[in-house]
Amino acid sequence: MDQGTAIVAVLIVAVLAANLPYLTERLLLVGPRRAPKAAGWRVLELVLMALLTYGVGAFAEARIGQRAPQGWEFYAAGACLFVTLGFPGFVWRYLRRHPHAES
């Protein structure tokens, strides 16, 4: 796997992982269905998905070559980017007008 392919793969995983908590009512994506699912569960799922995405990125970086040491700034910027990538799912879940909602 070359560097360009690894970058695209990690970005695709990040976009999917950031939006998954908003697209399902199941707890941790596989558990029992909760309607409506509490916001705390969605935040927990976002944190777990972010950790999974960081793991995929670290694995890809290790496969390409030596991993670079990261400071807190990297993780803070990565968390902000992850939340931003999840914005379409947030809009889909909370800001769109539902067909059954009364005006």
C-alpha positions, 0 to 999 in steps of 0.5 A: 500500500502506497502513501496516497492509498493509505491517506484516502483509505483513512479519510474514507474510514474517518468519514464513515466512522464519524457519521455512523453514530447518527445513522442508527438507533442501535447501541454501539452499532450492534446492540439493542435498538433504542428509540430515541437513543440518548445523546450520551450514547452518541458521544460515546460512539463518536469517541470509540469511532475516533479511537478506531480511526486513529488506530487505522491511521497508526496501522497504515502509518506503521505499514508505510514506514516509521511512525512519527511521534505525535503530541497533544496538538495532533490529537486535539486537531484530529478530534476537531476534524473528526467532529467536523466530518460527522456534521452531515450525520448530525444534520441528518439526525437533528436538523432535517425536517422529519416527514411525520413532524407537525409544523 
